[in-house]
Amino acid sequence: MFSFLKGKRMYSILNSKCPRCHEGDFHVSKHAYQLKDFGENHENCSVCGLKYEKEPGFFYGAMYVSYALTVAFSVAIGVAIFVLFPASSYKVYLTSILIGLVVLFPLSYRLSRIIWMNFFYHYQGDALPKPQKEE
Ligand SMILES: [Zn+2]
């Protein structure tokens, strides 16, 4: 999916792929709403071997990204309610935003980690050694 973005950070973020090679999976589960293990990621890239958690506590920094995503989701939900139901009370806004944030939490959690990773690594797909195919 989004193969025209290969080589760009957005490809890694949208497809949950390794930020360095854009081939190996970052998350264990394919979808954000497999609630059993939606937040788990592999320790290393299966293709290029990149260690995802470069130091202990590395992913604590993803909280800053998560905060920004939460604000963006809240504003988007608020604008949608303003446009669709202009005469709503503040209770409708608060309830809708709260429910929306709970529903979007798995997506936000996953996105914040992969976006955080992409701050520190960039695509090196052509510079990496090609994996040997076994015959
Ligand atoms: Zn990789």
Residues whose N, C-alpha, C, O or C-beta is under 5 A from the ligand:
A	BS01	ZN	C18 R20 C21 H22 G24 C45 V47 C48 G49 L50
